Amino acid sequence: MNKHMRLVVSVLFIVIIVLAIAITRFYSGADRNSGGGGNAPAIEKKLDTDSSGNRIFQDASGLCGIIDTSDRVVVSPEWQELRFTEAADVCIASKLIRGKELFGCIDFDGNITIPFVYSSIERIRSAGCTLYFAHTSDKNLTVVYDKDFTPCFSRAWDSCKAESGSLILTSGSGTYSYSVTDKGMVFKHASIGGSALGSSYSLEVSSRLLLEKLSVSMLEQMTESVGHYLEYAYTGDSEALTAVKSAPSAVFLTIFPEEHAITTKKLTGISDIFVYSVRSDDKEPHFAVSVTADTALTYRNEANKTKRLRGSYKAVVEFAGGSAGELRAVSGRFIPDKPDYPVPVLDTKSGSQQTTSAPAAEGTTQKGNG
């Protein structure tokens, strides 16, 4: 066999192998899509088309499947509803489960990629970006997915709203705002409510530097811990601190612990609260929450007479840790450590001492990044 004939035979051999592979793939694909050799489902109606030419169709029973550009079935018609997404080979699907229509996602092989636990999944466009809001069927919560159906957050939300390039999320007593960009989301504002001994407060954070370091879970933990600390500070009940995640060496002081002349201490309101970063000697991030607490006191003066005093005093609760799992309270105290009592003055007519009703000095206000 000469060189020319050997070349012709080699080419023919390669062609035969390629044809054999192609035929094998065609029939194996046809067998898989036809449900093990049965008749292909009848296509009653063709619906939406994706960018690759795949089409959603309905069969005679009204169930949905997907066909490719050659009208071959790639997803069997077993779904109540199908919708194409921007994610490659992923569809939003719904199925009757225990008599209830639930939504999730499947790929073009029919594999479940998002579990069927949602009452609906809606597509949202914000600032040129695509998001999906998936509403749970059991607890009426919402999970936010990006265009590739990757969860944007590690939690579900009570409510979600997209407006003017922002995403507004609520959870419990907190409201959180994120800017939506083509590079992701930027945490831009947080507002978390809390209460202590009947006095409500709202921690507002809008510093970008702080919000780059603090997560929603960290802010929730700080806000709740402050409430428990204030309860302890005014009542002396150490049970209030059991709900505070704290370091073993943490020190918490009641309000004015060395002022034995004070007989009652009552929190009457919270007029200011903010969070800021603080320096520390260790390598961990440290944060402090400052609270201006309006306070009503009764005490006995030098003449052993009961007096009343109102003032605003600053409490500071310090935290250490760079994540929600690491964050713990390390201290809680009031500044200053005693109230500014009225100054006794001499009554020039009677020659006796009296006290003025000078208001108590407020604790020095330390502004941070919050």
Backbone torsions as a table, in degrees:
resi	resn	phi	psi	omega
1	MET	NA	122.9	-177.3
2	ASN	-77.9	175.8	-175.8
3	LYS	-61.4	-38.7	-178.2
4	HIS	-64.9	-44.0	-179.7
5	MET	-65.5	-39.5	178.1
6	ARG	-60.9	-38.3	178.8
7	LEU	-64.9	-41.9	180.0
8	VAL	-64.3	-43.7	179.4
9	VAL	-63.0	-41.5	179.2
10	SER	-62.1	-43.2	179.5
11	VAL	-63.4	-45.2	178.8
12	LEU	-60.9	-39.7	179.6
13	PHE	-61.8	-44.5	178.6
14	ILE	-63.0	-41.3	179.5
15	VAL	-62.4	-42.6	-179.9
16	ILE	-61.9	-42.2	179.6
17	ILE	-63.5	-44.8	179.5
18	VAL	-60.9	-43.5	179.4
19	LEU	-64.4	-39.1	179.5
20	ALA	-63.4	-43.6	177.8
21	ILE	-62.2	-44.0	-178.8
22	ALA	-63.0	-43.7	-179.8
23	ILE	-64.9	-40.8	179.0
24	THR	-61.8	-45.0	179.7
25	ARG	-63.9	-40.4	-177.8
26	PHE	-62.2	-48.3	-176.5
27	TYR	-72.7	-34.2	177.4
28	SER	-67.3	-37.6	177.2
29	GLY	-67.3	-39.9	179.9
30	ALA	-65.7	-40.7	178.1
31	ASP	-62.5	-42.5	-178.4
32	ARG	-65.1	-41.8	-175.6
33	ASN	-77.7	-20.9	-179.1
34	SER	-91.6	6.6	175.9
35	GLY	73.3	43.6	174.4
36	GLY	83.9	30.2	172.8
37	GLY	99.3	-0.4	178.3
38	GLY	-76.4	178.3	179.0
39	ASN	-69.0	141.8	177.4
40	ALA	-66.7	144.4	-179.1
41	PRO	-65.0	144.3	178.6
42	ALA	-73.9	131.1	179.7
43	ILE	-91.3	106.2	-178.3
44	GLU	-84.9	-35.0	-174.7
45	LYS	-152.9	131.8	176.0
46	LYS	-96.6	135.7	-175.0
47	LEU	-114.8	-126.4	-172.4
48	ASP	-69.8	153.0	178.6
49	THR	-121.8	139.4	175.6
50	ASP	-94.2	-178.0	-174.5
51	SER	-67.4	-18.2	179.4
52	SER	-94.7	-0.2	179.6
53	GLY	92.1	-0.8	173.7
54	ASN	-67.3	146.3	-176.8
55	ARG	-129.7	142.7	170.7
56	ILE	-83.7	138.0	179.4
57	PHE	-134.1	164.4	173.6
58	GLN	-116.6	142.8	174.6
59	ASP	-95.0	-171.4	-175.1
60	ALA	-63.7	-25.5	-179.3
61	SER	-88.8	-2.0	179.5
62	GLY	90.3	0.4	177.3
63	LEU	-80.9	155.7	-172.4
64	CYS	-107.5	146.6	172.6
65	GLY	-144.8	-170.4	-179.0
66	ILE	-132.6	136.5	173.1
67	ILE	-117.0	154.5	178.0
68	ASP	-91.0	-168.1	-175.8
69	THR	-68.2	-17.4	178.2
70	SER	-99.3	13.9	-178.9
71	ASP	63.5	22.4	173.1
72	ARG	-86.3	138.0	-178.0
73	VAL	-73.5	122.2	176.9
74	VAL	-107.2	-24.3	173.4
75	VAL	-131.1	121.3	-177.0
76	SER	-63.9	147.6	-179.8
77	PRO	-77.2	88.1	178.3
78	GLU	-134.8	15.6	-173.2
79	TRP	-117.8	139.7	178.0
80	GLN	-64.4	-37.8	-178.5
81	GLU	-149.8	144.9	173.9
82	LEU	-133.8	140.7	175.3
83	ARG	-139.2	132.8	174.9
84	PHE	-70.5	153.2	176.9
85	THR	-126.4	177.4	176.7
86	GLU	-76.6	-15.9	177.8
87	ALA	-75.6	139.0	-177.3
88	ALA	-63.5	127.3	174.3
89	ASP	57.6	33.4	176.5
90	VAL	-127.1	133.0	178.0
91	CYS	-124.0	146.0	166.5
92	ILE	-78.5	131.6	-177.6
93	ALA	-134.4	158.3	173.4
94	SER	-132.9	152.1	-176.5
95	LYS	-148.7	145.7	175.4
96	LEU	-77.9	118.9	179.5
97	ILE	-126.2	115.2	-176.0
98	ARG	51.9	43.0	175.7
99	GLY	79.1	5.8	-177.5
100	LYS	-123.0	132.9	179.3
101	GLU	-78.8	117.9	-179.9
102	LEU	-120.9	149.8	-175.4
103	PHE	-111.4	148.6	173.4
104	GLY	-160.6	-156.4	178.7
105	CYS	-134.0	147.9	174.7
106	ILE	-130.3	159.7	171.7
107	ASP	-97.3	-177.8	-174.6
108	PHE	-76.5	-1.6	171.8
109	ASP	-97.7	3.3	180.0
110	GLY	83.6	6.1	178.8
111	ASN	-77.6	141.1	178.6
112	ILE	-79.3	121.2	178.8
113	THR	-104.9	-26.5	173.6
114	ILE	-126.9	125.9	-174.1
115	PRO	-61.9	152.3	-178.6
116	PHE	-87.1	78.1	-178.4
117	VAL	-129.1	8.4	-173.3
118	TYR	-110.2	144.5	176.3
119	SER	-80.0	-22.5	176.3
120	SER	-165.5	156.2	173.1
121	ILE	-132.7	119.1	-177.7
122	GLU	-115.7	143.6	179.2
123	ARG	-89.9	131.2	-177.5
124	ILE	-122.6	134.5	173.5
125	ARG	-110.2	126.6	-179.8
126	SER	-144.4	124.3	179.0
127	ALA	52.6	39.1	178.9
128	GLY	78.6	3.5	-179.0
129	CYS	-110.2	151.6	178.2
130	THR	-103.6	131.4	173.8
131	LEU	-129.0	160.1	175.3
132	TYR	-126.5	128.0	176.0
133	PHE	-100.2	115.6	179.4
134	ALA	-107.2	118.2	-174.4
135	HIS	-98.1	121.2	-177.5
136	THR	-69.1	149.7	-176.2
137	SER	-87.2	-18.7	-173.3
138	ASP	-98.9	-42.4	-174.2
139	LYS	-112.9	6.9	178.6
140	ASN	56.4	42.4	176.9
141	LEU	-108.3	168.8	-177.9
142	THR	-128.5	131.4	174.0
143	VAL	-105.8	134.7	-178.2
144	VAL	-102.2	124.7	176.7
145	TYR	-114.1	151.3	173.3
146	ASP	-84.8	-173.3	-174.4
147	LYS	-64.8	-23.4	178.5
148	ASP	-94.1	9.2	-178.6
149	PHE	60.3	40.8	167.5
150	THR	-99.2	130.3	-179.6
151	PRO	-59.1	133.6	179.5
152	CYS	-79.5	-23.9	-177.4
153	PHE	-136.8	160.9	179.9
154	SER	-93.0	27.3	-178.7
155	ARG	-153.8	163.9	170.2
156	ALA	-97.4	156.6	-174.7
157	TRP	-117.5	153.3	175.7
158	ASP	-67.5	-38.0	177.6
159	SER	-153.6	154.2	178.9
160	CYS	-138.3	139.8	178.8
161	LYS	-147.4	132.7	177.0
162	ALA	-107.7	127.9	179.0
163	GLU	-155.3	131.5	174.3
164	SER	50.7	46.4	177.8
165	GLY	75.9	11.3	179.4
166	SER	-123.4	151.8	174.9
167	LEU	-114.9	120.0	-178.9
168	ILE	-105.8	119.6	-175.6
169	LEU	-122.3	143.9	176.3
170	THR	-125.9	145.7	175.6
171	SER	-151.9	119.0	-176.9
172	GLY	59.2	-124.5	-179.9
173	SER	-96.1	12.4	-177.2
174	GLY	-109.1	146.9	173.4
175	THR	-126.2	131.3	-172.6
176	TYR	-130.9	138.0	-176.8
177	SER	-120.1	133.9	177.7
178	TYR	-126.2	140.0	169.5
179	SER	-82.3	134.9	179.7
180	VAL	-100.6	121.6	179.3
181	THR	-129.9	169.6	179.1
182	ASP	-70.7	-10.1	178.0
183	LYS	-101.1	-0.1	-180.0
184	GLY	131.3	-159.9	-177.7
185	MET	-112.3	143.7	179.2
186	VAL	-119.1	122.1	178.4
187	PHE	-68.8	118.9	-174.4
188	LYS	-121.6	-17.4	178.3
189	HIS	-161.6	144.3	176.6
190	ALA	-137.6	141.3	175.3
191	SER	-139.1	114.3	-175.6
192	ILE	-124.5	126.8	179.6
193	GLY	-91.7	152.0	176.7
194	GLY	-153.7	177.2	177.9
195	SER	-153.4	154.7	177.1
196	ALA	-148.4	122.0	176.7
197	LEU	51.3	41.3	177.4
198	GLY	85.1	-3.3	179.0
199	SER	-103.3	124.2	-178.8
200	SER	-94.3	157.6	178.7
201	TYR	-153.4	164.2	178.9
202	SER	-137.4	120.2	178.2
203	LEU	-88.5	117.4	-179.8
204	GLU	-108.7	130.3	178.9
205	VAL	-132.5	123.3	178.4
206	SER	-131.7	1.1	178.5
207	SER	-71.1	124.0	-179.9
208	ARG	-64.8	-36.5	179.3
209	LEU	-62.3	-41.6	178.6
210	LEU	-69.7	-42.9	-175.9
211	LEU	-70.4	-17.9	172.2
212	GLU	-72.0	-22.4	-177.4
213	LYS	-101.4	-23.8	-172.5
214	LEU	-109.3	135.7	175.3
215	SER	-97.8	169.2	176.6
216	VAL	-58.6	-43.4	-178.8
217	SER	-63.3	-38.3	178.3
218	MET	-65.1	-43.5	-180.0
219	LEU	-65.1	-39.3	177.0
220	GLU	-62.8	-42.8	-179.6
221	GLN	-64.5	-42.2	178.1
222	MET	-62.0	-47.5	-176.8
223	THR	-61.6	-44.0	-180.0
224	GLU	-68.1	-40.5	-179.0
225	SER	-63.2	-38.4	178.3
226	VAL	-60.3	-42.2	178.6
227	GLY	-61.1	-42.8	179.0
228	HIS	-67.3	-38.3	178.8
229	TYR	-64.0	-43.9	-179.6
230	LEU	-61.7	-38.1	177.1
231	GLU	-60.5	-44.2	177.7
232	TYR	-64.4	-43.1	-175.0
233	ALA	-61.4	-34.1	-176.9
234	TYR	-93.9	-25.1	-176.9
235	THR	-104.9	-23.4	-175.8
236	GLY	76.5	5.9	-178.7
237	ASP	-82.7	108.6	-176.6
238	SER	-68.5	-14.1	176.7
239	GLU	-60.7	-28.9	-179.8
240	ALA	-63.2	-25.5	-177.9
241	LEU	-83.7	-11.0	-179.3
242	THR	-65.6	-22.5	179.0
243	ALA	-87.4	-1.1	-179.2
244	VAL	-96.9	123.0	174.4
245	LYS	-76.3	113.5	-171.8
246	SER	-134.9	161.5	176.1
247	ALA	-73.2	151.2	178.6
248	PRO	-57.2	-30.3	-178.6
249	SER	-94.6	10.6	-176.4
250	ALA	-63.2	144.5	179.5
251	VAL	-122.5	121.9	177.6
252	PHE	-121.2	128.1	-178.8
253	LEU	-113.0	143.2	173.1
254	THR	-72.4	169.7	178.4
255	ILE	-71.7	125.6	178.1
256	PHE	51.1	59.3	-173.9
257	PRO	-66.2	-23.9	-176.7
258	GLU	-95.5	-1.1	-178.1
259	GLU	-90.1	87.9	-175.3
260	HIS	-76.4	-12.9	176.9
261	ALA	-74.1	-19.5	179.6
262	ILE	-76.0	128.3	-177.8
263	THR	-102.7	-31.3	176.5
264	THR	-139.2	148.2	177.9
265	LYS	-135.3	127.0	-177.6
266	LYS	-135.5	129.2	174.1
267	LEU	-80.1	121.4	-177.9
268	THR	-107.9	-10.7	179.7
269	GLY	172.4	163.7	176.1
270	ILE	-124.3	114.7	-172.7
271	SER	-98.0	-12.9	-179.8
272	ASP	-161.7	142.0	176.1
273	ILE	-153.0	134.4	177.0
274	PHE	-155.7	162.8	-178.3
275	VAL	-118.6	147.7	179.0
276	TYR	-151.7	161.7	176.7
277	SER	-82.5	147.3	176.5
278	VAL	-130.3	152.8	178.2
279	ARG	-77.9	153.0	179.0
280	SER	-147.4	164.3	179.9
281	ASP	-84.9	-18.1	178.6
282	ASP	-92.6	-176.8	-175.6
283	LYS	-91.5	-1.5	-178.5
284	GLU	-84.4	150.6	170.5
285	PRO	-67.2	140.5	176.2
286	HIS	-123.5	142.1	178.5
287	PHE	-134.0	155.2	176.6
288	ALA	-134.0	143.4	173.3
289	VAL	-110.5	122.7	179.1
290	SER	-102.0	132.3	-178.2
291	VAL	-127.2	126.6	172.3
292	THR	-93.3	110.5	-173.5
293	ALA	-104.9	120.0	175.1
294	ASP	-77.8	129.9	-166.4
295	THR	-134.8	139.1	172.6
296	ALA	-111.9	126.5	-177.8
297	LEU	-121.6	150.5	163.9
298	THR	-123.9	141.9	-177.6
299	TYR	-149.9	168.9	176.1
300	ARG	-109.1	128.7	-178.3
301	ASN	-84.4	-170.3	-176.5
302	GLU	-60.5	-28.4	179.3
303	ALA	-89.9	10.3	178.7
304	ASN	63.6	28.1	176.2
305	LYS	-98.0	140.9	-180.0
306	THR	-73.9	129.0	179.2
307	LYS	-125.9	155.9	177.0
308	ARG	-114.8	146.1	-176.6
309	LEU	-145.2	133.6	174.9
310	ARG	-118.6	141.4	178.8
311	GLY	-165.8	170.8	176.9
312	SER	-115.3	127.6	-175.4
313	TYR	-130.0	147.7	-174.9
314	LYS	-97.1	127.8	171.6
315	ALA	-105.9	142.5	178.9
316	VAL	-127.3	123.5	175.0
317	VAL	-113.0	123.2	-177.3
318	GLU	-103.7	143.3	-178.9
319	PHE	-127.5	153.2	175.0
320	ALA	-131.6	143.4	178.8
321	GLY	132.3	145.1	-177.3
322	GLY	-103.0	2.4	178.2
323	SER	-149.1	168.9	-178.8
324	ALA	-62.5	-35.8	179.4
325	GLY	-69.7	-29.5	-178.0
326	GLU	-92.5	-23.2	-171.3
327	LEU	-63.4	131.8	174.1
328	ARG	-150.9	152.3	177.9
329	ALA	-77.1	138.9	179.9
330	VAL	-114.9	-17.2	178.2
331	SER	-166.6	159.8	173.7
332	GLY	-152.0	129.5	-176.2
333	ARG	-158.9	165.8	175.4
334	PHE	-107.3	145.0	176.8
335	ILE	-126.4	122.9	-1.3
336	PRO	-74.8	-178.8	-175.9
337	ASP	-91.8	5.0	173.6
338	LYS	-153.4	155.0	-178.7
339	PRO	-74.8	162.2	176.8
340	ASP	-90.0	93.3	-176.9
341	TYR	-68.5	153.3	174.1
342	PRO	-59.2	143.2	-177.1
343	VAL	-84.3	127.2	176.8
344	PRO	-64.9	138.1	177.6
345	VAL	-127.1	153.5	-177.9
346	LEU	-87.5	127.0	174.7
347	ASP	-81.6	107.4	-173.2
348	THR	-67.1	-22.5	-179.5
349	LYS	-79.0	-43.6	-175.9
350	SER	-98.3	-13.8	-178.3
351	GLY	76.1	7.1	179.0
352	SER	-101.8	162.8	178.6
353	GLN	-89.6	141.3	172.9
354	GLN	-130.7	166.1	178.7
355	THR	-112.0	142.9	175.1
356	THR	-82.0	163.5	179.1
357	SER	-101.8	45.7	178.7
358	ALA	-65.3	136.2	-179.4
359	PRO	-67.7	153.3	177.3
360	ALA	-69.0	141.8	179.3
361	ALA	-73.3	139.1	176.9
362	GLU	-74.0	153.7	173.3
363	GLY	-63.9	146.9	-180.0
364	THR	-59.8	137.1	-178.1
365	THR	-91.3	121.8	-179.9
366	GLN	-109.3	107.6	-178.1
367	LYS	-83.0	135.4	177.7
368	GLY	-118.6	-146.1	-176.3
369	ASN	-91.6	-4.9	-173.3
370	GLY	-78.9	NA	NA
